[in-house]
Amino acid sequence: MLYPRAALMCKMRVMNQTTAPDTGPRLFAAHPGLRDKIPWTPLVNRPTPVQLMERFSRRLGAEVWVKRDDLSCPHYGGNKPRKLEFLLAQAAHRGKKSLVTIGGIGTNHGLATVILGRRQGFKVTLLLFAQPVSGHVRQNLRLYHAHQAEMILCKSFRAADWRYRWLERLKRPGAYFIPAGGSNQWGALGYLEAGLELADQVKASQMPAPRAVFVAAGTCGTIAGLAAGLRLGGVRTRVVGVQVTPPQAANQALALGMANQALALLRRHDHSVPDVSVNAAELVIDTQHYGSGYGAATAAGSRAMELMAETEGIGLEQTYTAKTLAALVDHARDQPGEGPLLYLSTLSSVDLATDAAAVDPRDLPQPFQRFFK
Ligand SMILES: Cc1ncc(COP(=O)(O)O)c(C=O)c1O
């Protein structure tokens, strides 16, 4: 057997992960003073499992684990439900009835906001801008429509951003505005909570402490929260955010700022939260796998995507997750024997193909029909 220790951990994992799922955030259990001060609504089946990817590891010659956040929620999984537990709760707490958010035409964050926001009774408006069209992008466009989102196509990212920052705020004073990717200090709390969850899984020997965790960095809320949560949970590792958006959106200064703002926010609300911070060695950005732009496929990404499908049956897409796994693969090859690596699986694996197929693209608002030609 290639990884005896890993195999033993795997058995322990099966034993440990068959216990009943836990309920509320670890954050509130550890710091009860936060419970009444930080709005939160349950969306996530926690904890999401951690698994050794045996076949993938054997093919790569490195021990690689996965945290299955793709299974985070039965309606739409991936990394967005964790952020929305705090964001939708903020919106409700402020008495808002509608949500406005922004993203590329294939935004998974937009889709999660539509599906989970609509289930909580919010109206949802998406300010969208063009990106390279793929099957995944087309499916998301159909699904926004299937879930009754108001879809507005803007000429460019700049135009969408301007509408988000100015025009729509004037037009819709009663709406709650969620930033791109759900990334601000509230959204980051969702991943801070995930970091605490992962720290508990390591402490409970469900997996070894990873040398590095690979995560897509789009708007940085996921890596920021995760690094903050791991720090708070006492697991010293390195979060590697793999840049998948332009450097203005995915960079280390922004990620560190968001991580430390989230920790400061908690401390302001409850002094029992330890005075810790995330440093530049604990949260780094891989800029080598971005390729020619946001949403543009890379050859290394395509290879990683194939390997994952072949060995573990976990589906990836080209914008976020293929590039992230490609970075992990290259890292494992460059630094053999470094120790266990963890891939955070952030793409929803809920199959919505039937819902999407039920939508005729000709029923979409007219400006979006060109993406089907
Ligand atoms: C599948 C997937 N993974 C990762 C990310 C990146 O998360 P973040 O924007 O928090 O960096 C996104 C963002 O939309 C995503 O859709």
Ligand as a Chemical Component Dictionary entry (heavy atoms), coordinates in Angstrom:
data_LIG
# 
_chem_comp.id                   LIG 
_chem_comp.type                 NON-POLYMER 
_chem_comp.pdbx_formal_charge   0 
_chem_comp.three_letter_code    LIG 
# 
loop_
_chem_comp_atom.comp_id 
_chem_comp_atom.atom_id 
_chem_comp_atom.alt_atom_id 
_chem_comp_atom.type_symbol 
_chem_comp_atom.charge 
_chem_comp_atom.model_Cartn_x 
_chem_comp_atom.model_Cartn_y 
_chem_comp_atom.model_Cartn_z 
_chem_comp_atom.pdbx_ordinal 
LIG C1 C1 C 0 -16.673 27.043 -8.062 1  
LIG C2 C2 C 0 -15.999 28.203 -7.415 2  
LIG N1 N1 N 0 -14.871 27.987 -6.719 3  
LIG C3 C3 C 0 -14.209 29.008 -6.132 4  
LIG C4 C4 C 0 -14.655 30.307 -6.250 5  
LIG C5 C5 C 0 -13.830 31.400 -5.652 6  
LIG O1 O1 O 0 -14.316 31.889 -4.451 7  
LIG P1 P1 P 0 -13.971 33.365 -4.015 8  
LIG O2 O2 O 0 -14.716 34.271 -4.945 9  
LIG O3 O3 O 0 -14.424 33.451 -2.619 10 
LIG O4 O4 O 0 -12.503 33.559 -4.141 11 
LIG C6 C6 C 0 -15.840 30.578 -6.936 12 
LIG C7 C7 C 0 -16.349 31.971 -7.039 13 
LIG O5 O5 O 0 -17.320 32.261 -7.665 14 
LIG C8 C8 C 0 -16.526 29.497 -7.545 15 
LIG O6 O6 O 0 -17.660 29.699 -8.257 16 
# 
loop_
_chem_comp_bond.comp_id 
_chem_comp_bond.atom_id_1 
_chem_comp_bond.atom_id_2 
_chem_comp_bond.value_order 
_chem_comp_bond.pdbx_ordinal 
LIG C1 C2 SING 1  
LIG C2 N1 SING 2  
LIG C2 C8 DOUB 3  
LIG N1 C3 DOUB 4  
LIG C3 C4 SING 5  
LIG C4 C5 SING 6  
LIG C4 C6 DOUB 7  
LIG C5 O1 SING 8  
LIG O1 P1 SING 9  
LIG P1 O2 DOUB 10 
LIG P1 O3 SING 11 
LIG P1 O4 SING 12 
LIG C6 C7 SING 13 
LIG C6 C8 SING 14 
LIG C7 O5 DOUB 15 
LIG C8 O6 SING 16 
# 
